[in-house]
Amino acid sequence: MHHPTALIHPNAKLADDVEVGAYSIIGEHVEIGSNTHIGPHVVISGHTKIGKNNRVFQFCSLGEIPQDKKYAGEPTRLEIGDHNTIREFCTLNLGTAQDVGVTRVGDHNWIMAYVHLAHDCQIGNHTIFANNTQLAGHVHVADYAILGGFTGVHQFCKIGRHAMTGVGTVLLQDLPPYVIAAGNPAAPYGINSEGLKRHAFSSDAIMAIKRAYKTLYKSGLLLEQAKVAIRDEHVEKYPEMSALIDFIDHSQRGIIR
């Protein structure tokens, strides 16, 4: 299962059925779960744990030290869940002691070529990152978010569930759940209706999200006024609105508007 040219540290913990391609290097503190395929010319270093049923394509670098001058060799980690696809030339760095110390990727994520996930990023489940998506440190991306090609995300930004960005988007503030953003700097362009339909949101719930979007972005209300209006009109009837309100309440960088 391991190509004879692969260099695997004797202390690395690999399930018996893990495949490792030619010229790949697996470090001492690496753990890899069953039915995971590591392509050729992949370097996996640091305290990195990879779950089961993942596929990592050639020329990726996983678990290398953070691109952060404050990093002083602490034993921080990279954790990758199950059923993820990581395409060519991706770079996923370790966390830092200044945050939770872990860069974390959940399950069933589709990460295309040349994607960079910097230190302490927290990625949920079922996300899609198109080619050349670049995340700075401490970015949080919730479940089912879709980031278009060449999206750049400023450090400490948060992206909500089912949110979406267009090609070449630059996010300098938080992107609320369900909202489509595009441009540099990013501006809102409606809601991700098609994505919500694919994930079995009811037509009534989608209509409520559209009305909430209009309240937030088209009504002329101040942010606090819009939050009150959305909460009063929608939250009790549509639990999907709670995710939107909670996201806005906990935003530290402010949301795009």
Secondary structure by P-SEA (a helix, b strand, c coil): cccccbbbbccccccccbbbccbbbbcccbbbbccbbbccbbbbbcbbbbbcbbbbccccccccccccccccccccbbbbbcbbbbccbbbbbbbccccccccccccbbbbccbbbbccbbbbbcbbbbccccccccbbbbccbbbbcccbbbcccbbbccccccccbbbbcccccccbbbbcccccccccaaaaaaaacccaaaaaaaaaaaaaaccccccaaaaaaaaaaccccccaaaaaaaaaaaaccccccc
